Amino acid sequence: MDPHSRNGQAAVLERRLGVFDAVVIGLGSMIGAGIFAALAPAARTAGSGLLVGLAIAAVVAYCNATSSARLAARYPQSGGTYVYGRERLGEFWGYLAGWAFVVGKTASCAAMAFTVGSYVWPGHAHVVAVAAVIALTAVNYVGVQKAAWLTRVIVAVVLVVLAAVVVACLTSGEAQSGRLDVEADASVTGVLQAAGFLFFAFAGYARIATLGDEVRDPARTIPRAIPVALGLTLVVYGSVAVAVLMVLGPTGLADQAAPLSEAVRHAGVGGLAPVVRVGAAVAALGSLLALILGVSRTTLAMSRDRHLPQALSAVHPRFNVPHRAELAVGAVVAVLAASTDVRGAIGFSSFGVLVYYAVANASAWTLTAEENRPLRAIPVVGLAGCLVLAFTLPVSSVGWGVAVLALGAAAYGVRRKAGPVAGPDQGVSEK
């Protein structure tokens, strides 16, 4: 039986994506989410310690990226940490990671869709959000290669806009380096909470690992694409954060609904503000596109192993995509986008994704030297960092996150009690 046809179907996903396409998909998710959705909430909690929070998030993201890259090279399959946890730690931990990813990133999708609506048509943000979800689900449905090309265009537009913001701010007479100083308002808890919000933005490289069935030469492509995408994102995040802080200061940044637009206005380039708003909407669309892609692939992997309805594992005979999984994810996100609160969605998403990467780091710890394991300190720092950031998020985010994870664990227990979740031919490793 084909190893990628766990439910006995002959159709499999087609390996079309190279390193460049995989990097662009990761960039489209990380850059779109971080700059326009997480920067201001992070500033509200960290105050003048925003850049410290960014640095902490970057260290945790680097550890997670390294652990994920080593695991993805060994297990080049759709599903990411769902697969790694299952193979290295046991079926339950893989399931928990997959469940955390699906529910957390579904919330991310809703947050990004609402961000699109807020920038495009603020008075009807929910309507625009639902329309965006429907349109991008259709793009993904007709083939991942089309999605990769569209993401490539979106990333190029966003990078040009962000470069213009950085230049406008840094060359302005309003820019003051003293606004970068860390002062007494920066508490440890606030900085860690800001790092948790910013991690929401960095987590886009998971999209690369979840495309394991669709990249060419995954053992080579995935380990190269993940650190490149993360490194480029770090450069962009750092440059934009410094530029905006030098113009607005931490308080001004925290108080703005659209801080990048406000920064260019303060810098004396008001004519650039509408361009920045368009860039924000495009960035959120790029992020939403990559998020729907990643969630549907993890749904595919979990349905193959019967943790989710097996009907979702079907692959379209013409478009070679998990079309039922994509339609199901799109429908759920559309409902959430019609009613969600964007800040609550970001907090809930961050908690789920941090749990997901905690499992990834624990899995990477079990790799042997012959399996090209990372330095031992990397998964240790990554695991500890994920847990600390997860439980310093707002109490409501932690509470809802724990409740949903417990619900998923209970559902797993019921299914196990009813009988085996997947047989040996489905590739589940009992450890």
C-alpha positions as CSV (number, residue, x, y, z in Angstrom):
1,M,0.0,0.0,0.0
2,D,1.2,3.5,-0.8
3,P,2.4,5.0,2.5
4,H,0.5,8.2,1.8
5,S,-2.7,6.4,1.1
6,R,-3.5,5.3,4.6
7,N,-7.2,4.8,4.0
8,G,-6.6,2.7,1.0
9,Q,-7.3,5.4,-1.6
10,A,-5.1,5.5,-4.7
11,A,-5.0,9.3,-5.0
12,V,-2.2,11.0,-3.3
13,L,-1.1,14.6,-3.0
14,E,1.3,15.7,-5.7
15,R,4.8,17.0,-4.9
16,R,5.0,20.3,-6.7
17,L,6.6,22.8,-4.3
18,G,10.3,23.7,-4.2
19,V,12.4,25.6,-1.6
20,F,11.3,29.0,-3.0
21,D,7.6,28.2,-2.9
22,A,7.9,26.7,0.6
23,V,9.7,29.8,1.9
24,V,7.2,32.1,0.3
25,I,4.3,30.2,1.9
26,G,6.0,30.6,5.3
27,L,6.7,34.3,4.8
28,G,3.1,34.9,3.7
29,S,1.9,33.6,7.0
30,M,4.4,35.0,9.4
31,I,4.8,38.5,8.0
32,G,1.1,39.0,7.3
33,A,0.1,38.0,10.8
34,G,2.8,39.6,12.9
35,I,3.2,43.2,11.6
36,F,-0.5,44.0,11.3
37,A,-2.2,42.0,14.0
38,A,0.2,41.3,16.9
39,L,2.5,44.3,17.2
40,A,0.1,46.8,18.8
41,P,-1.4,44.3,21.4
42,A,2.2,43.3,22.3
43,A,3.1,46.9,22.9
44,R,0.1,47.3,25.2
45,T,1.4,44.6,27.5
46,A,5.1,45.1,27.2
47,G,5.3,48.9,27.1
48,S,8.9,50.0,26.5
49,G,10.0,46.3,26.7
50,L,8.4,45.5,23.3
51,L,11.8,44.8,21.7
52,V,12.8,42.5,24.5
53,G,9.5,40.6,24.0
54,L,10.3,40.4,20.3
55,A,13.8,39.0,21.1
56,I,12.3,36.3,23.4
57,A,9.7,35.3,20.9
58,A,12.5,35.1,18.3
59,V,14.6,32.8,20.4
60,V,11.7,30.4,21.1
61,A,10.8,30.5,17.4
62,Y,14.3,29.7,16.4
63,C,14.4,26.6,18.7
64,N,11.0,25.5,17.4
65,A,12.1,26.0,13.8
66,T,15.3,24.0,14.3
67,S,13.4,21.2,16.1
68,S,10.7,21.2,13.4
69,A,13.2,21.2,10.6
70,R,15.1,18.1,11.9
71,L,11.8,16.3,12.5
72,A,10.3,17.3,9.1
73,A,13.4,15.9,7.3
74,R,12.9,12.6,9.0
75,Y,9.1,12.5,8.6
76,P,8.3,14.3,5.3
77,Q,4.5,13.9,5.6
78,S,1.5,16.2,5.8
79,G,0.7,16.9,9.5
80,G,3.8,18.4,11.0
81,T,4.0,17.9,14.8
82,Y,0.9,15.7,14.7
83,V,3.2,13.1,12.9
84,Y,6.3,13.9,14.9
85,G,4.6,13.5,18.3
86,R,2.8,10.3,17.2
87,E,6.0,8.7,16.0
88,R,8.4,9.9,18.7
89,L,6.2,10.2,21.9
90,G,3.2,8.0,21.2
91,E,-0.2,8.3,19.6
92,F,-1.8,10.5,22.3
93,W,0.8,13.2,22.1
94,G,0.6,13.4,18.3
95,Y,-3.1,13.7,18.6
96,L,-2.9,16.4,21.2
97,A,-0.5,18.4,19.0
98,G,-2.7,18.0,16.0
99,W,-5.8,19.0,17.9
100,A,-4.0,22.1,19.4
101,F,-2.9,23.1,15.9
102,V,-6.2,22.7,14.2
103,V,-8.3,24.6,16.9
104,G,-5.6,27.2,17.4
105,K,-5.0,27.9,13.8
106,T,-8.7,27.9,13.0
107,A,-8.9,30.8,15.5
108,S,-5.9,32.4,13.6
109,C,-7.8,32.1,10.4
110,A,-10.7,34.0,11.9
111,A,-8.5,36.7,13.3
112,M,-6.8,37.2,9.9
113,A,-10.1,37.3,8.1
114,F,-11.4,39.9,10.5
115,T,-8.2,41.9,10.0
116,V,-8.9,42.0,6.2
117,G,-12.4,43.3,6.9
118,S,-11.2,45.9,9.4
119,Y,-8.8,47.5,6.8
120,V,-10.9,47.1,3.7
121,W,-14.4,48.1,4.9
122,P,-14.4,48.8,8.7
123,G,-18.2,49.3,8.9
124,H,-18.8,45.8,7.5
125,A,-15.8,44.0,8.7
126,H,-17.5,40.7,9.3
127,V,-19.1,40.6,5.8
128,V,-15.7,41.2,4.2
129,A,-14.1,38.6,6.4
130,V,-16.6,35.9,5.4
131,A,-16.1,36.8,1.7
132,A,-12.3,36.6,2.1
133,V,-12.6,33.1,3.6
134,I,-14.8,31.9,0.8
135,A,-12.5,33.3,-1.9
136,L,-9.3,31.9,-0.5
137,T,-10.8,28.5,0.2
138,A,-11.7,28.4,-3.5
139,V,-8.1,29.3,-4.4
140,N,-6.8,26.4,-2.3
141,Y,-9.4,24.0,-3.6
142,V,-8.2,24.3,-7.3
143,G,-4.6,23.4,-6.4
144,V,-1.7,24.3,-4.0
145,Q,0.5,25.5,-6.9
146,K,-1.9,28.3,-7.7
147,A,-2.0,29.2,-4.0
148,A,1.8,29.3,-3.9
149,W,1.9,31.7,-6.9
150,L,-0.7,34.0,-5.3
151,T,1.2,34.0,-2.0
152,R,4.4,34.9,-3.9
153,V,2.7,38.0,-5.3
154,I,1.2,38.9,-1.9
155,V,4.6,38.6,-0.1
156,A,6.2,40.9,-2.7
157,V,3.6,43.6,-2.3
158,V,3.7,43.5,1.5
159,L,7.5,43.6,1.6
160,V,7.5,46.7,-0.6
161,V,5.0,48.4,1.6
162,L,6.9,47.6,4.8
163,A,10.2,48.8,3.3
164,A,8.5,52.1,2.5
165,V,7.2,52.4,6.1
166,V,10.7,51.7,7.5
167,V,12.4,54.2,5.2
168,A,9.7,56.9,5.8
169,C,10.0,56.5,9.6
170,L,13.8,56.3,9.9
171,T,14.4,59.3,7.6
172,S,11.8,61.4,9.4
173,G,12.7,64.2,11.8
174,E,10.2,62.7,14.2
175,A,12.3,59.6,14.8
176,Q,14.0,59.6,18.2
177,S,16.3,56.8,19.3
178,G,15.5,57.5,23.0
179,R,12.1,55.9,22.4
180,L,13.8,52.5,22.1
181,D,15.0,52.7,25.8
182,V,13.6,50.1,28.2
183,E,12.1,51.9,31.2
184,A,10.3,51.0,34.4
185,D,7.0,50.3,32.8
186,A,8.3,47.1,31.3
187,S,7.5,44.3,33.7
188,V,8.6,40.7,33.4
189,T,5.0,39.5,33.1
190,G,4.2,42.1,30.5
191,V,7.2,41.3,28.4
192,L,6.5,37.6,28.5
193,Q,2.9,38.1,27.6
194,A,4.0,40.3,24.7
195,A,6.4,37.6,23.6
196,G,3.4,35.2,23.6
197,F,1.4,37.5,21.4
198,L,4.3,38.0,19.0
199,F,4.8,34.3,18.8
200,F,1.5,34.1,17.1
201,A,3.2,35.9,14.2
202,F,6.3,33.8,14.1
203,A,4.5,30.5,14.0
204,G,4.0,30.6,10.2
205,Y,6.9,28.3,9.5
206,A,4.6,25.4,10.6
207,R,2.9,25.8,7.2
208,I,6.0,24.5,5.6
209,A,6.2,21.4,7.7
210,T,2.5,20.6,7.2
211,L,3.1,20.5,3.4
212,G,5.3,17.5,3.7
213,D,3.4,15.5,1.1
214,E,3.5,18.3,-1.5
215,V,7.2,19.5,-1.6
216,R,9.8,18.1,-3.8
217,D,12.7,16.3,-2.1
218,P,11.2,17.1,1.4
219,A,14.3,15.9,3.3
220,R,16.3,18.7,1.6
221,T,13.6,21.3,1.0
222,I,11.9,21.5,4.4
223,P,15.1,22.0,6.6
224,R,16.3,24.7,4.2
225,A,13.0,26.5,3.8
226,I,12.1,26.8,7.5
227,P,15.2,28.7,8.8
228,V,15.4,30.9,5.6
229,A,11.7,32.0,6.1
230,L,12.2,32.6,9.8
231,G,15.4,34.5,9.3
232,L,13.9,36.8,6.7
233,T,10.9,37.4,9.0
234,L,13.1,38.3,11.9
235,V,14.8,41.0,9.8
236,V,11.4,42.4,8.7
237,Y,10.0,42.3,12.2
238,G,13.0,44.0,13.8
239,S,13.2,46.7,11.2
240,V,9.5,47.6,11.3
241,A,9.3,47.5,15.2
242,V,12.3,49.7,15.6
243,A,11.2,52.2,12.9
244,V,7.6,52.5,14.3
245,L,8.8,52.7,17.9
246,M,11.2,55.6,17.1
247,V,8.3,57.6,15.7
248,L,5.4,56.7,17.9
249,G,7.1,55.5,21.1
250,P,5.6,52.5,23.0
251,T,2.5,54.3,24.2
252,G,1.7,55.7,20.8
253,L,2.1,52.3,19.2
254,A,-0.1,50.6,21.8
255,D,-2.9,53.1,21.4
256,Q,-3.3,52.8,17.6
257,A,-5.7,50.5,15.8
258,A,-3.5,50.9,12.6
259,P,-0.1,51.8,14.0
260,L,1.9,51.6,10.8
261,S,-0.5,54.0,9.0
262,E,-0.3,56.3,12.0
263,A,3.5,56.1,12.0
264,V,3.9,57.3,8.5
265,R,1.5,60.1,9.2
266,H,3.6,61.2,12.2
267,A,6.6,60.9,10.0
268,G,5.1,63.5,7.6
269,V,4.3,61.2,4.8
270,G,0.5,61.1,5.1
271,G,0.1,60.2,1.4
272,L,1.6,56.8,2.2
273,A,-1.0,55.9,4.8
274,P,-3.6,54.6,2.3
275,V,-1.0,52.5,0.7
276,V,-0.1,51.0,4.1
277,R,-3.8,50.2,4.7
278,V,-3.9,48.3,1.4
279,G,-0.7,46.6,2.3
280,A,-2.2,45.5,5.6
281,A,-5.2,44.0,3.9
282,V,-3.0,42.2,1.4
283,A,-0.8,40.9,4.2
284,A,-3.8,39.6,6.1
285,L,-5.1,37.9,3.0
286,G,-1.7,36.2,2.5
287,S,-1.7,35.0,6.0
288,L,-5.2,33.7,5.8
289,L,-4.3,31.8,2.6
290,A,-1.4,30.1,4.2
291,L,-3.3,29.3,7.4
292,I,-6.2,27.7,5.6
293,L,-3.7,25.6,3.6
294,G,-1.9,24.4,6.8
295,V,-5.0,23.6,8.8
296,S,-6.5,21.6,6.0
297,R,-3.3,19.5,5.7
298,T,-3.2,18.7,9.4
299,T,-6.9,17.8,9.2
300,L,-6.1,15.5,6.3
301,A,-3.4,13.8,8.4
302,M,-5.6,13.3,11.4
303,S,-8.5,12.0,9.3
304,R,-6.2,9.5,7.7
305,D,-5.6,8.1,11.2
306,R,-9.4,8.3,12.0
307,H,-8.9,10.9,14.8
308,L,-11.3,13.1,12.6
309,P,-14.0,11.8,10.2
310,Q,-12.3,9.7,7.6
311,A,-14.3,11.3,4.8
312,L,-12.0,14.3,5.3
313,S,-9.0,12.4,4.0
314,A,-10.3,12.3,0.4
315,V,-7.9,13.8,-2.2
316,H,-9.5,15.4,-5.3
317,P,-8.7,13.2,-8.4
318,R,-8.2,16.3,-10.6
319,F,-6.8,19.0,-8.3
320,N,-4.8,16.7,-6.1
321,V,-5.8,18.5,-2.9
322,P,-7.7,17.3,0.3
323,H,-10.9,19.1,-1.0
324,R,-13.3,17.9,1.7
325,A,-10.9,19.0,4.5
326,E,-10.5,22.4,2.9
327,L,-14.2,22.9,2.5
328,A,-14.8,21.8,6.2
329,V,-12.1,24.2,7.4
330,G,-13.4,27.0,5.3
331,A,-16.9,26.5,6.6
332,V,-15.8,26.6,10.2
333,V,-13.6,29.7,9.7
334,A,-16.4,31.5,7.9
335,V,-18.7,31.0,10.9
336,L,-16.0,32.2,13.3
337,A,-15.1,35.2,11.1
338,A,-18.8,36.3,11.2
339,S,-18.7,36.6,15.0
340,T,-15.2,36.5,16.5
341,D,-13.3,39.0,18.6
342,V,-9.9,39.5,17.0
343,R,-7.9,40.0,20.2
344,G,-9.4,37.0,21.9
345,A,-8.8,34.9,18.8
346,I,-5.1,35.9,18.8
347,G,-4.7,34.9,22.5
348,F,-6.5,31.6,22.0
349,S,-4.5,30.8,18.9
350,S,-1.2,31.6,20.6
351,F,-2.0,29.2,23.4
352,G,-2.8,26.4,21.0
353,V,0.2,26.9,18.8
354,L,2.6,27.1,21.8
355,V,1.3,23.7,23.0
356,Y,1.8,22.4,19.5
357,Y,5.4,23.4,19.5
358,A,6.0,22.2,23.0
359,V,5.2,18.7,21.7
360,A,7.5,19.3,18.7
361,N,10.5,20.2,21.0
362,A,9.8,17.2,23.2
363,S,9.8,15.0,20.0
364,A,13.1,16.5,18.8
365,W,14.7,15.6,22.2
366,T,14.2,11.9,21.4
367,L,16.1,12.1,18.1
368,T,19.5,10.3,18.1
369,A,22.8,11.5,16.8
370,E,22.3,9.2,13.8
371,E,18.9,10.9,13.1
372,N,20.6,14.3,12.9
373,R,19.3,15.6,16.2
374,P,19.8,19.3,17.1
375,L,22.0,20.5,19.9
376,R,20.4,19.2,23.2
377,A,19.9,22.8,24.5
378,I,17.6,23.7,21.5
379,P,14.6,21.5,22.3
380,V,15.0,22.1,26.0
381,V,14.9,25.9,25.6
382,G,12.1,25.6,23.0
383,L,10.0,23.4,25.3
384,A,10.5,25.5,28.4
385,G,9.9,28.7,26.4
386,C,6.7,27.4,24.9
387,L,5.2,26.5,28.2
388,V,6.2,29.7,29.9
389,L,4.8,31.9,27.1
390,A,1.6,29.8,26.9
391,F,0.8,30.2,30.6
392,T,1.6,34.0,30.8
393,L,-1.0,34.8,28.2
394,P,-4.2,36.6,29.4
395,V,-6.2,34.4,31.8
396,S,-9.1,34.1,29.5
397,S,-6.9,32.8,26.7
398,V,-5.3,30.2,29.0
399,G,-8.7,29.2,30.4
400,W,-10.3,28.6,27.1
401,G,-7.2,26.9,25.7
402,V,-7.0,24.5,28.6
403,A,-10.7,23.8,28.3
404,V,-10.6,23.0,24.6
405,L,-7.5,20.8,25.0
406,A,-9.2,18.9,27.8
407,L,-12.2,18.5,25.5
408,G,-10.0,17.1,22.8
409,A,-8.3,14.7,25.2
410,A,-11.6,13.5,26.5
411,A,-12.8,12.8,22.9
412,Y,-9.6,10.9,22.3
413,G,-10.2,8.8,25.4
414,V,-13.7,8.0,24.4
415,R,-12.5,6.9,21.0
416,R,-9.8,4.7,22.4
417,K,-12.2,3.1,24.8
418,A,-14.5,2.3,21.9
419,G,-11.7,0.5,20.0
420,P,-8.4,1.1,18.1
421,V,-8.2,4.5,16.4
422,A,-6.1,3.2,13.5
423,G,-4.7,-0.1,12.5
424,P,-1.1,-0.9,11.8
425,D,-1.6,-0.3,8.1
426,Q,-2.5,3.3,8.9
427,G,1.0,3.9,10.1
428,V,0.3,4.8,13.7
429,S,3.2,4.0,16.0
430,E,2.3,2.8,19.4
431,K,5.1,3.9,21.8
